[in-house]
Amino acid sequence: MDKAKSQAFMMKVVADLAAATTVSLVHVGDRVGLFRAMAGAGPMSREALEQRTGIHPRYLEEWLAAMFCAGYVEHDADADTWQLPDEHAVFFADPGQEHYLGGLFKGAPALAAMAPRVAEAFETGQGIPFQAYGEAGPLAIEHMNRAVYEARLVTHWLPALPQVLQRLQAGGSALDVGCGTGVIPILLARAFPAARVTGLDVDARSIEIARENARQAGVQERVQFVHQSAVALEPQGDGYDLISTFDVVHDLPDPDAVLRRIRDALSPGGTYLMVEPKVAERLQDNAANPFARMLYGISCLHCVPTSLAQGGPGWSACWGETRARLAAQEAGFGSFKVLPIRNPTQAFFELAA
Ligand SMILES: C[S@@+](CC[C@H](N)C(=O)[O-])C[C@H]1O[C@@H](n2cnc3c(N)ncnc32)[C@H](O)[C@@H]1O
């Protein structure tokens, strides 16, 4: 027994437990507006923050101390002031900001609360339906992704597919499979007023929210939402010029069949954009990467159980490029390209029949 190794591991375990408490407190701080109140405000006393937020002084004092120990806020002991540095505020202050991470913290406590149910599933081998993760599930996913999609889809990602831009500008058609609450289809409808846009998802609640989101964005006439499993996808008319899946393929009940259906539903010369979590190909190369650790964790707690619940194979969210390439080939796609889009957590694959 290597005592030093054991002690180092013990410190790591304690750090993980500490991080779990931080996750809940970041959720709290985000929800009650503490980060927003501190962002850009410079050093402030606890009393000033209390006045600004109306938070009970005992809770506030304890939260500040915990956030200081976690390295989120800074404390000047002489002046007894607290500060959320600009370099930190950028991740929490504004949900509309591309770097906003608060969305991840909205879903994290709900995911952690599923641990007992996941433990049962480990023993029975059963899946856990998407709906079991709660009413807030679709919104948590939306909060996680919305700001990045809004900031990047049209201005940074689609320009990597010039043929798609051209077709959508000229009134082509797009289908987003597994659209969740409709962020991608709504962005497409806004950016390409002449295009026909459809979103499809198997989750009824997500489709309901997507329709409401489209109404609020004023594009309800130009985007159609279909409540249906991707397994039943049928070719429509001349086919779609763009079919996309964002973080969906590994969740599907029959990914191979869906890939074939997507291929068959493309128009001649149409493009399939597959976006999947980005991890290194070899597991050992992921060990020191916190993004990969987070993605494997979400996969184990959510993606694998929800796929199994649909009778699927439970592919990991971290299934990786090699397997994606192989699956594309087996589905009959003639071309598979990795798009040169810089993104720490998502890989972009361009597929064509
Ligand atoms: C991780 S979420 C991604 C949602 C959205 N694309 C995004 O990026 O925010 C996966 C989505 O796939 C949907 N999904 C899972 N199985 C599906 C199926 N069989 N057919 C259609 N959609 C499915 C889920 O309901 C969920 O909305």
The ligand as an SDF file (V2000), in Angstrom:
LIG
                    3D

 27 29  0  0  0  0  0  0  0  0999 V2000
  -29.6060   16.0380  -25.6820 C   0  0  0  0  0  0  0  0  0  0  0  0
  -31.1310   16.4810  -26.3730 S   0  0  0  0  0  0  0  0  0  0  0  0
  -30.6110   17.6320  -27.6500 C   0  0  0  0  0  0  0  0  0  0  0  0
  -31.7040   18.6070  -28.0030 C   0  0  0  0  0  0  0  0  0  0  0  0
  -31.3180   19.6550  -29.0570 C   0  0  0  0  0  0  0  0  0  0  0  0
  -30.9520   19.0480  -30.3090 N   0  0  0  0  0  0  0  0  0  0  0  0
  -30.1770   20.5080  -28.5640 C   0  0  0  0  0  0  0  0  0  0  0  0
  -29.0650   20.4170  -29.0840 O   0  0  0  0  0  0  0  0  0  0  0  0
  -30.4050   21.2990  -27.6300 O   0  0  0  0  0  0  0  0  0  0  0  0
  -31.5690   15.0580  -27.3270 C   0  0  0  0  0  0  0  0  0  0  0  0
  -32.9350   15.1920  -27.9770 C   0  0  0  0  0  0  0  0  0  0  0  0
  -33.1450   14.0350  -28.7890 O   0  0  0  0  0  0  0  0  0  0  0  0
  -34.5030   13.6920  -28.6880 C   0  0  0  0  0  0  0  0  0  0  0  0
  -34.7020   12.2920  -29.0730 N   0  0  0  0  0  0  0  0  0  0  0  0
  -34.3290   11.1910  -28.3960 C   0  0  0  0  0  0  0  0  0  0  0  0
  -34.7700   10.0970  -29.0250 N   0  0  0  0  0  0  0  0  0  0  0  0
  -35.4180   10.5170  -30.1310 C   0  0  0  0  0  0  0  0  0  0  0  0
  -36.1250    9.8450  -31.1700 C   0  0  0  0  0  0  0  0  0  0  0  0
  -36.2670    8.5370  -31.1640 N   0  0  0  0  0  0  0  0  0  0  0  0
  -36.6620   10.5810  -32.1550 N   0  0  0  0  0  0  0  0  0  0  0  0
  -36.5720   11.9410  -32.1400 C   0  0  0  0  0  0  0  0  0  0  0  0
  -35.9570   12.6290  -31.1660 N   0  0  0  0  0  0  0  0  0  0  0  0
  -35.3770   11.9290  -30.1690 C   0  0  0  0  0  0  0  0  0  0  0  0
  -34.8220   13.9670  -27.2240 C   0  0  0  0  0  0  0  0  0  0  0  0
  -36.2100   14.0370  -26.9860 O   0  0  0  0  0  0  0  0  0  0  0  0
  -34.0790   15.2680  -26.9910 C   0  0  0  0  0  0  0  0  0  0  0  0
  -34.8790   16.3750  -27.2900 O   0  0  0  0  0  0  0  0  0  0  0  0
  1  2  1  0
  2  3  1  0
  2 10  1  0
  3  4  1  0
  4  5  1  0
  5  6  1  0
  5  7  1  0
  7  8  2  0
  7  9  1  0
 10 11  1  0
 11 12  1  0
 11 26  1  0
 12 13  1  0
 13 14  1  0
 13 24  1  0
 14 15  1  0
 14 23  1  0
 15 16  2  0
 16 17  1  0
 17 18  1  0
 17 23  2  0
 18 19  1  0
 18 20  2  0
 20 21  1  0
 21 22  2  0
 22 23  1  0
 24 25  1  0
 24 26  1  0
 26 27  1  0
M  CHG  2   2   1   9  -1
M  END
$$$$
